[in-house]
Amino acid sequence: MTISLRQAHMNDNWRRLYKKKYPLLVREILIQSGEIFNNLKLSLNGNLNIIIGKNGVGKTNFLRNIFNALNKEGESNRTDFNKLLDKNDILFKYEISNSEKEYQYIHQDESSKDNNTDLLGFIFDPCSLIPELQNIFQKQQNFEEILDQFEALEYSFDQITELNYLANQTYTSVVVYNIEDEYGEFPILPIFKVKRGGLEYDSRAMGLGELSMLYFYWMIQYISSLEKNILIIIEEPESFISPLLQTRFVNILVKYIFEKNINCIMSTHSDYILNRVPASSLKKLHYSPSLNLYKFTVIKNLDILSTLGLSPIKKGVLFFEDEAAEIFLKQLIAEKSLNAVENFYFHCSGDDSHIILHINEMPKQLTNFKFVGVFDGDARNKVPNLLKDNPIHIFLPTNNAPEKIIIDYLVVCDFEIIDSFLHLENGKFEEAFQTATGADHHELFKDIARILSMDYQQLFKQLCQIWIKDESSRTEVLTFIDIFDNFFNH
C-alpha cells in the first residue's frame, strides 16, 4: 500500500509539473563564443528539459560549460571543470517572479560570476563522479579520523522511506557526514554509513549503483535546504542503475523539482527516463557537417528517437470510430498532452458499438497498459448506457463529431487564416468549401481535398491544428487533455 500511495503522489507531481508557475524559470541559454558551440542556443520549456543526441556529439562539454558558468566557489558540490573541448561565454535568460533577467558569463573573466546574484548550479554526472569518489574513499588512509571531525547527520524515517524507494533497498539507518574542504575538487563531499538487515557498512563498500543513488539523494536534500535558485545539471543518470531505479530516479527528481522549485537540464539515453517527459521538453543536439554548425531541435515526433536506438514506451491502445476521429485525436495529443502519439497503438473500430465491444473484450487488470475507448462528442448521451463494467472511456471535445466541429468553426472563421496556414492563394479554400457545402459531413472534407488537389488526411490534420490552436477552443481542448493524461499518468 505504501508504494501504491507513493506512486499516486508521484503521478500527481508529473501531471502538475508543466502546469505550475515557478518563481524561477530559465528560458534560454545562448553560447556566445568558442570554436565548437558558438551561437548555439537552447530554448527551454518548463523546469525539466532533457537533451538527447548521439554519443560524441558534445552533450557533456555543453553541460559542463553551463555548470562552470553557474558554479560559485565553495557553494556548489564541486569545482569547475578545466578539461573541456570548448570554453564559452554564455548568456542566460530567465524569469524570477515574472521579471525578465539576464546573466552573462565570460569564461576568461572569473569576476563576471559576481554579476550572477540569482542562479546557482549543481551537477550530478554519475558516470565520472561515482568511480572518482570510490577511488578517493578506497585510497583514504585515515578514513575514521576524518569522519570524527564532522557531525554525523542521521536521516529521518521519512527520508529513509523515500531513499529505500529510490535505491530499492531496506535501510533501517542512514547516516551522512558532510566532509568540507578536505578533497580539492569537492568543496563538500558526503560519506555514508548505512544499516540494512544485519549489515553495517560505509561508502567504501558500496557498489557503483548504490553509491550513485545515495549521492543523488544527498544532493537533492542538500539543495532543498538552501534558500537559493538552483539549476541542476544531470548527465546520464542511468549509469550503473537498473530500469526500475531509472524510473524511480526520475520520479524522485520530479517530486523535488515540483516541490522545491528547482530547474533541471538533463542528458540521457534511457527510454525509462524519457517515458513521461513531453516531446516539447526534449531537445536533440546534433551537428551538421555541411554547415559546420551545432544546433538544438525540438522533438515534435518521438519516432526520431529511433535514430538514437530509443523507442517510446507504449502505454495503451486507443479505440476510435473512424479516420476523422483518429486524425483529430492525434492532433490533440501532439499539441497539448504530456504523452506523445508514439506512446499508443491506435485501432479503428468502425462505430460506437464496436468500440464498446472491443474495450469490453480487453483485460482490465494490466497495471501500466490501458485500453481506452475514445468516442466522438455526439455520443455522450448514448454510450454510457451501453457500457459494461465501467471500462475506461473518454469523449472527444464538444458534443459533435470531429468533422462537424471543424465545419462549425469554418462557418465563422477568417478564411484568409485558412489560406495562409494551408499555403493557398487567397480565396481558394473558401471557394472549395462553398462548392462542397451540402455534402454529408463524413464526405465534405474529402470533396474539398479533391477540389484543392490535396491529400485528405493532410488537409483534415491541418484544419484540426487550426481549431486546436484557436483561443476559442482552449477550454474544450485543455479539459479533454486533462482527462486523457489522467488515465495514462496513474
N, C-alpha and C positions, 0 to 999 in steps of 0.2 A: 504493500500500500504506500509506503514511503516513496519508493521510486515512482509510482504512478502519480502521486500528488506532485512530486518534484518535476516530472515530465510535463504535467499540465501547466505548472508555473513557467517552465522553460518555453512552452508553446505560446503562452501569453506574451512573454518578452519578445519572441520572434514576430508575433502579429503586430505589436506596437512599435517595433524597433525603428521602422522607417516613417512612422507617423508622428513620432514625438518631436516637439520643438525643443532642441537642445540649446543651452546657453552658449556653448561653443560649437561652431561648425566650420571646419576647414573646407573651403570651396575650391581652391585651385593652387597647384604647385607648378611653378614655371622655372625651368633651368635656363639661366641667362648667360652662361659661359661654358667653356670646355670643348675638348676636341671630339667627344663622343655624343654627349647628350644636349649640346647647345640648342636652345629653342624648343626642347621637349616640354610639353605641357600635359599635366594630369588634372583633369576636372573630376571632382568628387561628388558622390551622391549619398547623402546621409552620413552616419557616423561609423559605418563599416563598409570599407571598399576593398576589393580583392584584385590583385594583379596576377594575371596568368601570362604564360609565354614559354617558349622553348628553352631548354637548358642552354646556358651560354649567351642568352640574348642581352643580359645586362641587368636583370632584376636586382641581384644582390648589390651591385655597385650603386644603382639608383637609390635603393632603400638606405644604404649606409651613408650616402651623401645627405639624405634627408635627416637621418639621425644626427650626423655631425653638426648640421645647421641648428638643430633644436636641443643639442646636449649642452648642459651648463655644468661647469666643473664642480664636482662634489655633490651634485643634486640628483643625477640620474644613476642608472645601475651599472654603467661602465664608462670608460673614457672614449675619446674619439677613435675612429678607425683611421689609420695612417696609410695602409697599403691599399690604395684604390686605383683603378684604371683611369679614372677621370675625377678631377676635383672641380666643383662647380660653385658659381654664385647662384643663389636660389631666392626666388620671390614667393612668399606665402601670402595668399589672400584668404581671409577668414572673417567670420562674424562672431562678435561677442555681444549677447543680449541685443540682437538686431542691429548693432552698429558695425559697419564695414571697416575692416582694418587691413593693414599690410605690414609685413616684416621682410626686410631684405638682408640676406646673409651674404657676406663677401668672404670667400674661403681664404684669401690671403690677408685678411684683416680680422683677427680674432675679436677686436674691440667691437666689430659690428654686432656681436652677440649681445652687447649691452643694450642695443636698441630693441631686443626682444624681451618685453616685460610680460608677455601673455602666455607663451607656449613652452612646454617642457616635454622633451622626447624621452621615451624609454624604448628599449629594443629587446626582443626575445627571438633569438636565432639558434635553436637547439642543436642544429647540425654541427655548428662550430663551437657553440658555447659549452654544451654539456661535456663533450670529451675534454675540453680545456679545463673545466672545473674538476673533472675526475683526476686528471693529471696533476693538478695543483694539490688536491687532497691526498693522493697516493704518495706524493713526494714530501709531504709535510712531516717533519721530524718531531716537532713539539706540539702535536695536534691538541692534546688535552690542556696543555698550558695556555695555548691561545684561547680556547673556549672559556677557561677560568677567568679571563679578563673581561668577558662580556656577559650581559644579562641573559638568562635563559627565559625565552618567551614561549609560554605554552598555549597552543591553540585551544579554543573553546570547543564544547561539544558540537555546536552548530557548524563551526569551521571544519572540524574533523569529519562530520557527516557529509559536508559538501566536498571535502577533499577525497573521501572514500568513493563518492560518486565519480569524481573526476578521474581518479587513478585506478578505480576498480580494485580497491584494497579494503582491508578490515582493520585499519589502525584503531588502537584504543588510546594512544597518546602520540602527539607530535609536538616536539619542542624545536624552536628555531633560535639560532644565535646569529645576530646581525654583526658580522665582522667588518669593522670600519678601518680604513686607512692601513690595511695590512698587506693587501695584494695590489700591485701597481696599477693594473688595468681595470680594477674593480673597486671604486670608492666604497661600496658596500657589497658584501657577499654573504649570503645565507649559508649556514651549515645546519643540517637537520639531524635530530635524533628521534627515532620512532620506535613504537612498540606495536606488534601485531601477533596475535596468537601467543606463543611462548618465546617469540624472538624480540631481541632488542639490538638495534644496530644504528649506525650513523651514515652520513653521506658517502664515506669511503667504501662501503659495502653494497651500495645501491647500483642497480643496472641503469643503463642509459635512459630507458623509458620512464622508470620510476623517478629518477632524479629530475628528469625533464618536467614531469607534471608537478612535482613538489616545488621546483624553482618557479614555474609559471604561476602556481597558486600563491607562492610567497610574493611574487612581483605584483600581482593584481591586488593582493591585500595591502601591500606597501603603498601602492599608488592610491588606493581608496582612502588611506589615512592622510593623504596630502590635500591641502586646500589649494590646488593648482589646476590649470587647464592642461590636460595630458593628451598627447598623441602617442599611441603605442604603435611601434613598427614590429611586425611579426613576419619572420621568414621561414617558410616551410615547416610549420609546427607539427606536421605529420611524421617528421623524422623520429624513428625509434618507437612509435606507438601504434597499436592495433587500430583497425577500422572502428571498433567500438569506442575506444578512447578518443579517436579523432572526432567522432560525433559529440561525445560528452565535452571535449575541449571547447568546441565552438559554441555549445550550449552555455557553458560557464562564461565564456568570453562575452557572449551577447547579454547575459544577465548583468554583468558589471558595466558594459557599455551603456546599457539602458538605465541602470540604477545610479551609476556614478558619473554619467555624462561624459564618457571617455570617447575620444576619436581613435579610430584604428585603421591602419593600412597594412594589408597582409598579402604575401605571396604564397601560393600553394599549388600543388599538383593533385590534390586529393578530391575525388568525387564526393566523399563523405562530408567534407568541409564546405564544398561548393553547393551542396544539395539544396539549401534553403535560402541562399543569397539571391536576390532578384538580379536578372540579367543586367539591369541598368547600373548596378554597382560592381559589375565585373569589367575590368579593363585589360585588354590584351596589349602587351608591349611587343612590338615587332620591328624588324629592321628591313628597309627597302634598299637593296644594293644599287638599283638603278638611280635612285635619288640620293644615295648615301645619307639616309635620314632615318632616325628612330622616331616612332610615334606611338601613342596610345589610341586604341579604338574601343568604342563601347560595344559590348557583346549584345547584339539585338536578337540573335538566333543561336541558341545553345548547341545547334548542330556543329558550330565552329569548334566546339571543344574536342570533337573527334580528331582534329588536326594535331592535338596535343596528347592523344591517347586517352582522353577522358570521355565519359559518357554520362549524360544526365540520368539520375536515378528515377525510375518510373514509380509514380505514386498511385496510379489507378487507371480505370477505364471510364470514359465518359460516353454515355449512350445518348443519342440525339435523334431528331425526327428526319431531317433532310439536309441537303447540301448547303442551303442558305443558313440553317442553324449552325452547322459546323463552321462556316466561314465567320459568322458573327461571333460565335463563342471563342474562336481562336484569336480574333482581334481584341476582344475584351481581355482575355488572359494576357496577351502580349503587351497591351497598353498599360494596364494598371495592377495586375496581380503580382504578389510576391513569388508566385510559382511561374513556371515557364511552360510554353506549349509543349516543349520536348519532354516534360515530366509526365505526359499522359499518352495513353492509347485512345484513339477515337473510333467509335463504332456507330454507323448509321443504321438505326433500327427500322426506319421507314415511316412509322406513325406512333402516336401515343400508346396504343395498346401493346405494340411490340416493344417499346421502351420498358413498359411495366413488366411484360413477360420476361425480358432479358434480365432486368435487375432482380426480379424475384427468384430467378434461377441461380443467381450468383451466391457464393459463400459469404456469410455475414461475419465471420469471426477473425478475418485476417487483420493483423494489428497495423501494419504500415502500408497497406494497399487497399484501396476502396473502389467500389463500383457505384457510380453515381448517374442517376437519370437526370438529364438536362432537358426540360420541357420548354416549348415556346410559351411566351407570356399569356397567350389566349387560352391556354389550357388550365389556368389557375383554379377555375371553379369546377372543372370536370375531373381532373386527375386525382385529387386527394381521396375521393370516394372510391376509386378503383384500386388504390394501393393496398397491398397486404403486408403485414408485419413491419410496417413503417420503414421501408427501405430508404436509403439516403436519396433525396431528390432536390432539385433546385429549378427555379423558373428563370428564364432569360428576362432582361429588363422590360418594363411596361406591361400592358395587358394585350399586346399584339404580337403577331408573328414577325420575325425579323424583316421580311420584305415590306410589310405594312408599316413598320416603324420608319423605314427609310423613305417610303412613299409619302407618309405624312410629313416627314422632315423636308422633303424636296418641294412640297407644295408651298411652303412658306420661306424657303431659304433663298439666298442670293446666288443665282446661277453662275455669276462671274467667279465666285469662290470655287464652284464645282469645276468649271472650265480650267481655272488655274491649277487646281490640285491634280486634274487628270491630264494636264498639258494639251488642252484642246483650244481651238480658236474660239473667240468669244461668240456665244450663241449656239455653239454646236450641241452641247448637252441638252439645253432647253428644247431645241428643235427635235432631238431624238426622243426626249421624254414626252413631248406633246404628241409625237407620231405614234408612240407605243401605248399611250394612255387608253384605257378601256380594256386592255388585256388582263387576264387573271393575274393576281399578284405573284403567283408562282412562275409565271411566264414573262412578266413585264420586263425584268432586268435582262433576261436572255434576249428579248427582242431589241432592247436598247443596245446591248452589246453587238448584235448583228448589224444594226444600223451604223454604229460607230466603228465597225470592223475591229472590235476589241474582244479579248478573251473574257467570257462571262465571269469566271471566278475572280480574275484580277479586278474587273470593274466593280463587282459587288464588295470585294475586300476593301477597295479604296473608299467606296461610299460608306461602308461601316466605320472606317477610320475617321472620316469627316464627322459623322454623327457622334462617335465616342469622344472626339476631341472638343466638340462644341460645348460651351459653358452651360447651355440649356439642358444638356444631357447628364451633367455632372452627378447630380443626386442619384439618379437611376443607376448609373454606372458604378459609383462607389458602393451603393447598397448591395448590388449584385456581387461585386468583388469581395466585400467583407464576408458575405455568407459563403462564397466559394472558397476563399482562403481558410475560413474557419473549419471547413471539412478536412482540409489536407494539411493543416498545421497542428493537428491534435495527435 
